[in-house]
Amino acid sequence: MTGKQCFKVCFWGVRGSYPTPGPNTLRHGGNTSCIEVQVATHTLIFDAGSGIIRLGNDLMQRAVGQALHLALFITHGHGDHLVGFPFFVPLYEAQADIACFGPLLAGMSIEQVVTRIMSPPYFPVDIHDLPSQRTFHTITGREQIVWRDGNSQPRLETRQAKVEDSAVRVFAQITESHPLDGAALYRIEYAGHSVVYATDVEWGEQCDPQFLAFAEGADVLIHDAQYTNGDYQQSKHGFGHSTIEMATEVARAAHVGQLILFHHEPTYDDQQLDRMEAEARARFSHTRSAREGMEINVLTSVSI
């Protein structure tokens, strides 16, 4: 679907907690977490918030009747990251092959987590009756997911396994910084470039050194920045989300190229997010606030 020398991030949902459609969120967008990464010839999707609904429609238009090979990476089981999954159109298409990855959550495999939300009595259509081809992989953070030349199917390999420069690979880090069940953070690498997707994290007085190593030198860091420091200190401490101060500190310490503020607080309007973006840029100049429809060409570091 895309050219071989391709590494592009597309934002389909950037909001946290719950969708917020309306005139006050038009510029940044009101859909919940979903990003698409087009890398080499592969389509990788991170989280299935309400943003995945429009992405699914777009993917079907691009496919024009051809087979779809997709990889969906779930960070955790909260509703804002899964609400769009039952309405993801490729699930209902026989030509779609979807590999789903995610961590063990509350003792459940990622297949059990996803199946529960798409079966009666929670949803009228049972996922087992759908014509798409689906595979589920519960990950631990000790493996790497690899696409090698000419192969549309991902392989789970040990982290120590060597891969060629043309291969695409994804690493996960499982964190307990999000309350109760934790979340998976992801790093995508291709052709000497990398993107880190780190939503739903909360750091204490200092960031976890293991995460700093995980994010080190990434071209693009997509990082939770849900709260202003004032809101965080007043009532949001311990909710499992970061402030712009936390996000920019991580960006500096991990020497990343760009920081993208993500998982916007649903009660913040566009003007509030603009102010947060400006404040974050004063701390880390290469910062942008995530907006629906925004694209980043990782190979050239150009955002549109």
Beta strands, then each sheet from edge to edge (+ up, - down):
strand 1: 7-13
strand 2: 34-39
strand 3: 42-46
strand 4: 68-73
strand 5: 96-103
strand 6: 133-139
strand 7: 143-147
strand 8: 155-158
strand 9: 168-175
strand 10: 183-190
strand 11: 193-198
strand 12: 220-224
strand 13: 258-262
strand 14: 287-289
strand 15: 295-297
strand 16: 302-303
sheet 1: 6+ 5+ 4+ 3+ 2- 1+ 15- 16+
sheet 2: 8+ 7- 9+ 10- 11+ 12+ 13+ 14+
end
